[in-house]
């Protein structure tokens, strides 16, 4: 559709107001566009001068997640296009970093083009009402949110080189519990023809214990038919 082809425009993402609008935008979204990480996420990620503070909960969650994905496996999806405009230089008048300049280049050509979706322009009454309702819902569930979330990277090792790694991953992802969300994964060589599964997961701290997840589910029956051991590689609060 025409809408799908439209680029998204973000203004002044390194200012407090721009960061707050990005935070509102990510309240109901996991990624900048679509349902998987794309080059749009990398452009916006690079436009932020540093990791956002935890007061911007949604941007902070997204920023850490994209950073972890880039370390784990890279991001190759093209996305729908994104423009960064009105970047405010820091007080020291330091030059804007190159990734931001690259991101602005296509925007300069399209200045007179009305095809861009201006997500950070004037809000309609409906959008304001929807944002207020989302904020109220977030406040209502504040007690759960206070516990925070964590992003975890696990190494899951098979018994030997004959273990079916697809079935091993299916066994991992078949574990479902409240507050647990499985993310990106990849196979990495261990040696002697054996590969391990590296998989990201996001947990609600009050609801999920990673140690319990490993001991009671991943290395217990029936999953231990495929899984020999699990190790926590990275554990970050988000």
N, C-alpha and C positions, 0 to 999 in steps of 0.2 A: 504494500500500500504506500501512498505518498508519505504518510506519517512516518512509516518505518525508515524511510530514506533520509528523513530530516536529521540534521546535526543538532546536538544539544549544546547550548552556550552557557558557560559559567563565568560569573563576574567576580573579580577581586577575591580569589580564593585564599589569598594570604592576608586579607583583612578580617577583622572580627565579624563584620556583618556578612561578608562573603562566606566565611567559614560556617556561620550560623545557618545560612541558607542552604549550604551544602549538607549540613547536619540534618536539616528538615527534609531535604530531598532524599537522604539515605535512611530516613526513619522507616519507610515501607519498602526499601529496596536493598538487595544484597550487593548489586553491582551498578555501575553507571548506566549501562544499557543492556537489556536482555537478561537472560538467566544464567550467564556464565561470565567469567572474567574475560575482558577483551582489551585491545589496545587503547580503547577509551579510558579504561581504568588506569593504565600506565601513564597516559598523558596527564590526567588529573593528579595522580599520585606524585608525578615528577614536578607538577606545578606548585605543590605545597612545599614551603621552604624547610619545614621540619615536621616531626611527628606531632599531630594535634594533641592538645591537652585532653585529659580524661573528662573535662566538663562537656566537651563535644562527643558524647558517647557514641553516636552512630558513625561519625567520621573516623573516630579513633578505632572502632571495631573494624571498619572497612579498610583503613590504612594498614593496620597490622596484618589483616587477612591477605591483602594484595602483596604486601612485603614478603609474607611467608610463602605465598604461591610462586613469586618470582625466584625465591631461593630454592624451592622444591623442584619446579618443573618448567618455569617460564610460562608466558601467556602468549598464545598465538592467534586467538580469534580476532577477527578484524574489528568487530563492533559496528556502530552505526555512524560514527564520526562525532567529534566533539571539538568545541572551540573554547579557548580560554581568553577572556578579554578583561581589560581594565585592571591588570595586575599592579598592585600598589608596591613600589619599591620600599625596602626597609628604611628605617630612620637614617641609617648611615649612608643612604643613597648608594648602596652596593648594587652592582649590575644585576639585572634579572638573569637567572640561570638559563643556559641554552635550551633545555627541554621546553621551557615556557615560550621561548622565542620561536621554536619549531612549531609549537602548538598554535601560536598566533598567526603564523604565516598564511595558512588557508583562510583564516578569518579576515585578513586584510583584503583578499580578493573578493570575498563575499559580503563586504560591508553593505552593499546596496541590495543584497539578496534577501527577500523576505521569507525564504524557505526555512531559515533556522527557527527552531523551537526555542523561544526565550523563556526558559524555565524560571529564571530569576528576575523577570521583569515585574510589572505590576500584577498583583494577585487579584483574581476576581473574588467576589463575595463568596462564591461556592468553594473556591480553593481555601480562602481564609477559614471558612466554617469547617472544612474537612481537616485542615491543619489543627484547628482548636480541638476537634473531636479526637484526633490522634493523640494530641498532647494530654487530653483528659484521660484517655484510655491508658496511656503510658504512666500517668500519675497514679491512676487507680491500681495498676499492677506494680506500683513502685516497690512494695515490700519484696516481691520476687526479684525485681531488677537490682535492688541494693546488693544482693549476693554477688552480682557480677557474673561474667562469663570468662571462659578461658579457651584459647586456641592451642590444640595439642597435635604434635606430630609423632606418630607411632611407627616403629619398625616391627613388622610381623614376619617371623621366620618359619619356613616350612621344615618338615622332617628331613627331606632329602631332595635330590634333583628330580625324583619321579613324582613328587607332589604336584597335583593339578592346581596351578596358581589361580586359575579362574574360579575354581571351587573354593579355594582358600579365601579369595576376596569376597565371594558370595557369602561364605560363613561369617566373615567379619561384618559385612553390611546387613546381614540378617538380624544382628543384635539391635533391638529397638527398645528405647526407654525414654521416658519424659525427660527433656532437657539435653538429649543427645542428638547431634546432627553430623552425619558423615560428610566429608568433603572430597577434595581432589586426591588422586592416588597415582602412583607409578611403581613399576618394578625396577629394582636396582640389583646389579650383580653382587654376590657375596664372595664367590669363588667356587672352583670345582664344578662349574655348570649350575650352581644353585643361585636362585634369585630370591630376594626378600621383597615384601610389599611395604612401601612407604605410603601412609595414608593420613590425611588431615582429619581432625574432628573438632567440633565446637561443642562445649558443654556449659550448662548452667551449674555453677559451682555448688550451690546448695542441693542440687538434685542428683548429680552424678559424681561418683568417686572413680577416678581412672584406675586406681589400684584394684578396686572392687570389680570394675569392668573387665580388667585383665584376668584376675584370679577366678571370678565366679562365672564368666561368660566365655572369654576368648580362649583361655587355656583349660577350660573344663569341657565335659562332654556336651553336645556332640562336636563342637568346633575343633577340639584337640585331635580329631582324626586327621586334620590338615595342618593345624598350627602347633609348632613345637615350642615357640616362645614369643613374647612381646616385650619390647623395650620402649620407654618414653625417651624420644630424642629431643623434643623441645616442648616447653610448657609456658605459655605466655598469657597473662591477664589481658582481657580486651574490654 
